[in-house]
Amino acid sequence: MSVMLKDRDVITGLVFILIGGMFALGAADYGMGSARRMGPGYFPVILGSLLVLVGVGISAKSLWRRKFTPMPAMYLRPVVALSLSILAFGVLIDRLGLIAACMACVLISGFATQETRWKENFLIAFGMTAFSVIVFSLLLGLPFRLWGQ
């Protein structure tokens, strides 16, 4: 049993089942409607249920073949850096504006790898920020504040 729970495909299937189940259960409180007149919960419940089915299929296939592939070592640095960069963007977008939030997001995500060259990271951050301002603020006209309050 312990070998089975270390299998990459079994764990992937279980993660899909967990995420899909959470989405389906979270959206179940919204009105479902019908296929002809969909309510706000229809699409998330369908997608969550499909993700659960995919997870069951992946896990079942792995258990059926009985040839277990061990999980590779998990590195926390990329997971933490990318999670913090997304969190920083969400926190900073309202307080400091689009420019500071984009810069912080890209600079923090640079910590995900040890091969980061900070000069390149600043150039990428500047380019991504300029791209975001041009596309989202100027071309699409989305109501993002460029600078803070």
C-alpha positions in Angstrom: 0.0 0.0 0.0 2.8 2.4 0.8 4.4 1.9 -2.7 1.0 2.6 -4.3 0.7 6.0 -2.5 4.2 7.0 -3.7 3.2 6.4 -7.4 3.3 9.6 -9.5 0.1 8.8 -11.4 -1.9 7.8 -8.3 -1.0 11.0 -6.6 -1.7 13.1 -9.7 -5.2 11.4 -9.9 -5.9 12.1 -6.3 -4.9 15.8 -6.7 -7.2 16.0 -9.7 -10.0 14.4 -7.7 -9.5 16.7 -4.8 -9.4 19.9 -6.9 -12.3 18.9 -9.1 -14.4 17.9 -6.1 -13.7 21.2 -4.3 -14.8 23.2 -7.3 -17.9 21.1 -7.9 -18.9 21.3 -4.2 -18.1 25.0 -4.0 -20.2 25.7 -7.1 -23.1 23.5 -6.0 -24.6 26.3 -4.0 -25.1 28.4 -7.1 -28.1 27.8 -9.3 -27.5 25.1 -11.8 -30.1 25.9 -14.4 -30.3 23.6 -17.4 -28.2 23.0 -20.5 -30.4 25.4 -22.4 -30.4 28.1 -19.7 -27.3 27.7 -17.7 -27.1 29.1 -14.2 -23.9 30.5 -12.6 -23.0 27.1 -11.1 -23.5 25.0 -14.2 -20.1 25.4 -15.8 -18.0 25.1 -12.6 -19.9 22.0 -11.5 -19.5 20.4 -15.0 -15.8 21.2 -15.1 -15.2 20.0 -11.6 -17.0 16.8 -12.2 -15.0 16.2 -15.4 -11.8 16.8 -13.5 -12.8 14.3 -10.9 -13.5 11.8 -13.7 -10.1 12.4 -15.2 -8.5 11.9 -11.8 -10.3 8.6 -11.3 -9.2 7.5 -14.8 -5.5 8.4 -14.2 -5.5 6.7 -10.8 -7.3 3.6 -12.1 -5.0 3.3 -15.0 -2.0 3.4 -12.7 -3.5 0.9 -10.3 -4.5 -1.4 -13.2 -1.1 -1.7 -14.8 0.6 -2.3 -11.4 3.8 -0.8 -12.5 4.5 2.0 -10.1 6.6 5.1 -11.1 8.1 6.7 -8.0 7.6 10.4 -7.4 10.6 12.5 -8.1 11.9 14.7 -5.4 9.8 17.8 -4.8 11.5 21.1 -4.7 9.8 23.7 -2.6 11.6 26.8 -3.8 9.7 27.1 -7.1 6.4 26.4 -5.5 6.9 28.9 -2.7 8.3 31.6 -5.1 5.5 31.3 -7.6 2.8 31.2 -4.9 4.3 34.3 -3.3 4.5 36.1 -6.6 0.8 35.5 -7.3 -0.1 36.5 -3.7 2.0 39.7 -4.0 0.3 40.6 -7.3 -3.2 40.1 -5.7 -2.2 42.2 -2.6 -0.4 45.0 -4.5 -2.7 45.6 -7.5 -5.3 47.6 -5.4 -2.8 49.3 -3.2 0.1 50.3 -5.4 -1.3 49.8 -8.9 -0.7 47.7 -12.0 2.9 48.8 -12.5 4.2 47.9 -9.0 2.2 44.7 -8.9 3.5 43.4 -12.2 7.1 44.4 -11.3 6.8 42.6 -7.9 5.2 39.6 -9.4 8.0 39.0 -12.0 10.8 39.9 -9.6 9.5 37.5 -6.9 9.0 34.7 -9.4 12.6 35.1 -10.3 13.5 33.4 -7.0 12.0 30.1 -8.4 15.3 29.1 -9.9 18.8 29.4 -8.6 20.1 30.4 -12.1 18.4 33.8 -11.9 20.5 36.7 -13.2 19.1 39.8 -11.6 19.9 42.1 -14.5 17.9 39.8 -16.9 15.1 39.5 -14.3 14.8 43.3 -14.1 14.7 43.6 -17.9 12.0 40.8 -18.0 10.0 42.6 -15.3 10.2 45.9 -17.1 9.2 44.3 -20.4 6.3 42.3 -18.9 5.1 45.4 -17.0 5.2 47.5 -20.2 3.4 44.8 -22.1 0.7 44.6 -19.3 0.2 48.3 -19.3 -0.1 48.5 -23.1 -2.4 45.6 -23.5 -4.7 45.8 -20.5 -4.8 49.5 -19.8 -4.3 51.2 -23.2 -5.6 48.7 -25.8 -8.3 46.9 -23.8 -9.2 49.9 -21.6 -9.5 47.9 -18.4 -9.9 50.1 -15.3 -6.6 49.3 -13.6 -4.9 52.1 -11.7 -1.4 52.4 -13.0 -0.1 53.8 -9.7 -1.4 53.5 -6.1 -4.1 55.4 -4.5 
